[in-house]
Amino acid sequence: MPPSNNVNSFVKLFAVLLLAVITSATDLSVKSDIFAQTVYKYISQNGKNNVFSPLSLHAVMALAYQGSAGHTERILKVHFLSKAKTATGYLTLLWDLNRSKNVSMQIANKIYVRKDHQFKKKFEYIAKNNFQAEVESVVFRQKQIVANKINNWVKQKTHNKIKNLLSPNDLNGNVRSVILNAIYFKGEWESKFDKSKTRIQKFYLDNRRTVNCLMMHQHGSYFMGESRDLDATLLRLKFRNPRFSLIIVLPKTKTGITRLEARLPTTDIAALTKGMWGKMAEVYLPRFKIESKYEFKKAFEKMGLEEIYSNQANFSNIMANENLKVSKIVQKATIEINEEGGEAAAATALVTVLLSANYTLPLPAIFRADHPFMYLLTFDLEQNTSPYALPKDSVVLFMGKVAKP
């Protein structure tokens, strides 16, 4: 019957479209995570705690990428998909993140543009529709007013966690636009740590030096894994919304953090987490709270992206009759982990101005994070129907290192 054929055609078309959207988001997450690991290699400092939101930085750069052309577009494309796939991937990912249940999750983009200037229609359309960005005209010569406006937006989107992202000195009459991304997450553990079991214990800074920390403790079933390449043990802690997880990557030796950070950029983190399996274990994890601020110029120069800061930059698809370059990319981020769960926030600003191998080993019954380790806060791209299933693909929202809790 004709109606039946129409229904079948609709179902097939829907399936193809759905598959295309999921593929775009998955491909985007792979690019974002590789980008994250590469940037982290250049911004991490030995002996210091840090927190970094790769997704926040990648989102800002992805939006700038939409406005690039020529050689600038070609060097940026190394870290992205095609412009169309990047835009589609972010449309899917932002929508999915912002509708998350049982956690407080928000990711937002905003662009401030000089009042007497306009974006090209295609760039503005993609910014508003695919990146869900608000666009507001301002007078950048009013530096204090605009800085306050920008910082208030960031403060509101990050629930007062990120303050004073930009100063008036970051703005001047040559500024044409400021591209912003803010991300905020707060979630409770699927199984909370018992506060009465938290004790003051030693945390080893190296083989000899120690500091006291508040060490949380819990016994339960966890996804765990090991990597010979990283010489580390992995632990996955799930939040109430199981699509969000905190992955702890613990070196097997007390001084193994340097080797771990050096090898991370060439390691497939997604493959490591897929190799985990459930095990009963005693988990010891310190409470920690970390704040960091970064400017990425030196890191980007080492990644071959120095052109975006130079007079050779080509962002001609952002504004008509304007030659633009990047003057500054800055991020502030914070994370807090305790018995209840985790809270993290970050904001990234991009200011444009006028030109001038893994191996499985026996798993331990005790996971004791009493020496420097790395962590990744991840989001699964697909909802698992079984609580015992591991994610197929995920994207890193936050990552960093605990050197001294």
N, C-alpha and C positions, 0 to 999 in steps of 0.2 A: 504494500500500500504506500502511496506517496507520502502521507504524513510520517510513516515509520522511517522512510528513507531520509526525510528531512531531519528527524531526530537523530538518526545515526550520524549524519553529516555534521550536525552541530556538536555531538559528543566527540567526534574525531578532531574537529577543529579546536575545540576547547582543550583537548588533551595535548595537541601540538603546541598551542599557545602556552599552556601551563608548563610543559616541559622546557620550552624556550626560556621562560622567565626563571625557572629554577636553575637551569644551566648558566644563565647570565650571572646570577647571584653567586653560584658556586665558583665559576671562573674568576669572578671579582674577588672572592675571599682568598683564593690562591695567590693572586697578584698582591692583594693587600698584606697578606702574611709574609710573603717574600720581601716586600718593601719594608715591612716592620722589622724583620730580622736584620736587614742590611743597615737601616738607619740606626737601630739599637747598637750595633757594633761600634758605631762612631760616636755615640753620645754617652755611652756608659763609662763611668769612671771607677777605677779600682778602689775598693774600700769604702765606697759611699752607697747609701740607699738610693734607689731611684724608682720612679713610676713614670710611665710614658703611655700615651694613647695612640697607637698606630692608626686606628680607624679615624680618629679626629684629624690627624695630619693628612692621611690619605684622602679624606673627603674634601679638604680644602684644596689640595693639589689636584684632585680629580676635576674640581670645578674650574680651576685655572687652566687645566689641560684642555677643557672644552673651548677655551678662548685662544688657544695657541695655534700657530701656523708655521709652515716652513721647517727649518732645522730645529727650532725650539720644540715643535710638535713631535718631531722624530726622536729626540733624546728623551722626551717625557714618555713617549709611547712604550719605551722599554719597561716601564713600571706600571703600565696600564693595559687594558684591552683596547679595542678600537673605541673611538669616541662614543659611537652608538651603543655598544655593549656596556661600556662603563656607565653611561647615563641610565640604561635600562636596569643594570645591576643595582645601582644606588636607589632607584625608584623602588625596587622590590625590597632591598635590605632595610631602608629607612622605614618603610611602611610596616614591615615585619617587626622591627625592634620597638617601634613606638606603640604597638598594640600588645606588647608582652603583658601577661597576667601574673599575679602573685609576686611581682617585684615592682619597684619604681624605676622605670627606664625611660629616658628621653634623650633624643639626639636631634639637634636643630642646626640649621644654617641661616646665615644672614649676610647680606651685602650692603655696605654703605657706599654710596656713590656721590661724587661731587655734584652739587646742585645744578650747575649749568652744563652738565654732561649727560649723555644717554648711552645705555648699552645697545649693542646690535640686537635686533629682534630675536634672532635665533639663540644667541647666548642667554638673553633674559628669559626666553621661553623655557629652555632647558633648566636654567637655575631655579625658576619658580616651580616647574612641573616635575622634573625628575629629582632634583635635589631639595625640593620643598623649601626653598630659600625665600625669606622675606627680603624685599629691596626697599631701601629708604635713602632719600636724598638729603645731604647735609652740606654745610659750609665748612670745609676742613681748615680754613684760616681761623675759625673759632675753635682753637685747639682744645682748650679746657672743656668747653661745652660738649664737643664731639667725643672726647676721651671719656667723659662722664657717661654719655649716652651709651657708648660701646660697653664700658665696664658694667653698667647697670643691667644691660641685656644679658651679658655673660653671667653675672651674679644671680640673676633671676632664673636663668635656664639651668644653672648648676646648683640650685637650692642653697645659695650663699657660700658655696665651697670654694669657688674661684673668684678672687677679687683683684682689681687693678691689673688686668691683663696688659693693657697698653697705657703709656703715659702720654701727656700732651706733647712731649718731645718727639714721640714717634710720628707725629702728624705735622704737616706743613702745607704750604700753598701748592706744592708739586704733587701731593697725593691725589690720586684720581679715584681709588676705591680701596675698601678694606673688606676682605672676605673672611667670614668668621664661621667656626664650627664649635658647638658646645655639646658635650656628652655627659650624662649623669646616670649612675646606676646605684641602687640600694636594694639589697636582697637578704632575706633570712636563709640560713642553712636549712637544707631538707631535714637534717638532724642536728640540732644545736649542741654545742659543747656545754657541759655542765660547769657553771662558774665555780661551784664548790670544789672542783677538781683542779682548778688553775693554781699553780704553785710558782714561787720564785725559783728559777733554776738557772744553771750556767748556760751561756751561749758562747761557743768558741769562735773568736775572731780569726784565729789560726791555730796551729798546733799547741801554742803555749798560752796566748792571751785569752782571757774570758771576761764577759760582762754578765751581770744578772739580768734576767728578763722574766716577764710573766708568761709562763708556758702553759698553754691549754692542753687538755688531754681528753681523749675519747676512745672508746672501744666500739668497733662496729665493722660492717662490711663495706669495703671501698674498692673502686677500680684502681688497680696499680699496674705498673709496668717497669721495665728496665731497659737501658740502652748502653751497649758496650761503647758505641761511638762517643757518647757524651760522658760515659763513666758515671751514670746517675740513675737514681730511682725516681719514678714519677708517681704522683698521687692525685686523684681527681676527687674534689669535694663539690658536691652538687648543692645548688640553691633550691628553694621551694619550687620555683619554676625550673625544672630539670634541664631546660635548654641552656641555662647559664651555669657555668662551672668555674671553679678556681683550680688550675693545674699547678701543683708544686713540683719543681724539678730540683731534686736534692743531690748534689755531688756525693759520691761515695767516700771521698776523703774530705777532711776539714779544710784543706787548701785547694779544693778542686774547682772553685768558682771561676777562676781565671781561665782555666781550660774550657769550662762549660761555655762561658761567654764567647770565647774565641771560635768555638766549633758551632755555635748556634746558627750563624748565617747560612751554613751549608747543610743544615739538618731539616728534614721534613717533620715538623712538629705534629702535623695532622696524622702522619703515618705512625708516629710514636703513640699517640693517644688511641688510635684504632687498634694498636697491639696490646692494650690493657685488658685485664680480666678481673673478675671479682674475687676478693679474698678478705677473710677476717683478719683484722689488724689492730694493734694499739697505735694510735696516732698522737704525736706530740708536736704541736705547732705554736710558735710564739705569737702573741698579739703584736700587731705592728701598725704604725701610722706613718705615712711618708708623703712628702710634698716635693715637687720638682718643678724647675722652670728651664726651658731650653730655647735657644736660637739655633736654627738648623743650617746656617750658611756654610760653616766649615764641613759639616757632614755631607751636605749636598755637593760641595766642591769635590770631595773625595769620591762621590758617586757619579761624577761627570756631569753634574747639573749646574755648573757655575754660570752657564750662559744666561739662565733666567734672571740673574742679578745684574747682567751687563747691558751695555748699549746695543748689543747684538740680539737681545731678546726680541722675540716676535710673538706678541699677544694681540695681533691685529684683529682677531675675531671677537674681542671683548667690546671695544668701542670703535666707532667710526672716526677716522681722521685723527687718531691718537696713537702714538707709539709708546707702549708701556713696558716697564720692567718691574721685577719684584725688588722692593727695598728691604723688607724684613718678613721673616716667618717666625713666629714665637708661640710657644705652648706652655701653659701651666697645667699641672695635673696633681691629683691627690688621691690616696687610697687609704682606707682603714679597715683592718680585719680584726674581729673580736669573736667572743663566744656566740653572739647573736647572728652574725653574718658579716657581710661586707658592704662598704660604701665607697664609691669611686667617682671622680669627676675630672673633666679636662676641658680646656678651651684652646683653640688654635686660631691665630690670626695671620692672614697673608695681606701685606700692604703693597699695593702697586703704585708706582710713581711715574711721572713723565720721564722719558729717556734723557738722560744725560749719560752510612750502612749499619743497620741495627741487628742486635743479637739478643735473644731471650735468655735470661738467667733465672735461677731460682729466686722466688720472691721472699723478702723478709717478713716476719710476723710483726715486727716493730718498725714504724716509720717515725724517726726522731729527727725533727728539723732543728738541731741544736748547733748548726754552723751555717755560714752564708749559703743562700739558695736563690733560685729564680722562681717567678710565678707568672702565670698567664690567666687573665680573666677572659673566658671565651663564650661565644654564643653559637649554638647549633643552628644550622640553616634549615633543618627539617625537624619536625616534631617526631620523636620516637614513640611508637605505640607501647613498647615494653619498657618498664623502668630498669630492666637489666641490660638493655641494649646500649651499645656505645654509639656516639654520633658518627654519621657518615662524613659530614663536612662541617667545619665551623670557621668562625672569623674571630681574630683576637681583638678584643675591645681595649684591654689594658695589659701591660706587661712591665716587668721590672725586676729589681733585685733587693733582697733584704741582706745587708752586710752587717748591720748592727741594730737589732730591734729596740 
